[in-house]
Amino acid sequence: MISFIQKDWKSHKIRVCAETAGMLISLIVALIIMVTTPLPPMILCYVLWEVASVLLLSAAVSRGSLGFSILYSGFLVVDGIGLTRTLLA
């Protein structure tokens, strides 16, 4: 596993940074929701989820991963709809 990470870092630093940032942002959102339940700041959460989805989608496309590209595209659409509905409420 360590050698895979080192090899990936040497060949695709930007992708590794995008994936890491996207995962950290998603974890931060989960912590925000945990701490602020039952009334989390949904606008902030949706904006952060959108940023994470863009980062993770770009990394998935860079890897040539169809499955993750579809998954993160779906998250981008769903969270975009959620953000829009929250802003219009």
C-alpha positions in Angstrom: 0.0 0.0 0.0 2.8 2.4 0.9 4.6 1.8 -2.4 1.3 2.4 -4.3 0.9 5.7 -2.5 4.5 6.7 -3.2 4.2 5.7 -6.9 0.9 7.6 -7.2 2.4 10.7 -5.5 5.4 10.7 -7.8 3.4 10.4 -11.0 0.2 12.4 -10.1 0.7 14.9 -7.3 -2.2 17.1 -8.2 -4.6 14.1 -8.4 -3.5 12.8 -5.0 -4.0 16.3 -3.5 -7.5 16.6 -5.0 -8.5 13.2 -3.7 -7.1 13.8 -0.3 -8.8 17.3 -0.1 -12.1 15.9 -1.3 -12.1 13.1 1.3 -11.1 15.5 4.1 -13.8 18.0 3.1 -16.4 15.1 3.2 -15.2 14.1 6.6 -15.4 17.7 7.9 -19.0 18.0 6.6 -19.9 14.8 8.5 -18.3 16.3 11.7 -20.2 19.5 11.2 -23.5 17.7 10.9 -22.7 15.5 13.9 -21.8 18.5 16.1 -24.7 20.8 14.9 -27.5 18.2 14.8 -30.6 18.6 14.8 -30.1 21.9 12.9 -26.9 21.7 10.8 -25.9 24.6 8.5 -27.1 23.0 5.3 -26.0 25.8 3.0 -22.4 25.4 4.2 -22.6 21.6 4.1 -24.0 21.6 0.5 -21.3 24.1 -0.7 -18.6 21.9 0.9 -20.1 18.8 -0.6 -20.1 20.4 -4.1 -16.4 21.3 -3.7 -15.6 17.8 -2.5 -17.5 16.3 -5.4 -15.7 18.4 -8.0 -12.3 17.5 -6.5 -13.2 13.8 -6.3 -14.8 13.7 -9.8 -11.7 15.3 -11.4 -9.5 12.7 -9.7 -11.8 9.9 -10.8 -11.7 11.1 -14.4 -7.9 11.5 -14.2 -7.7 7.9 -13.1 -10.0 6.7 -15.8 -12.4 5.3 -13.3 -15.9 5.1 -14.9 -17.6 3.9 -11.7 -16.3 6.7 -9.4 -16.8 9.2 -12.2 -20.5 8.3 -12.3 -20.7 8.2 -8.5 -19.2 11.7 -8.0 -21.2 13.1 -10.9 -24.3 11.8 -9.2 -23.3 13.4 -5.9 -22.6 16.7 -7.7 -26.1 16.7 -9.2 -27.9 15.6 -6.0 -26.0 18.1 -3.8 -26.6 20.8 -6.4 -30.4 20.2 -6.3 -30.2 20.1 -2.4 -28.3 23.4 -2.4 -30.8 25.0 -4.8 -33.8 23.8 -2.8 -32.2 25.1 0.5 -31.4 28.5 -1.0 -35.0 28.8 -2.3 -36.7 27.7 0.9 
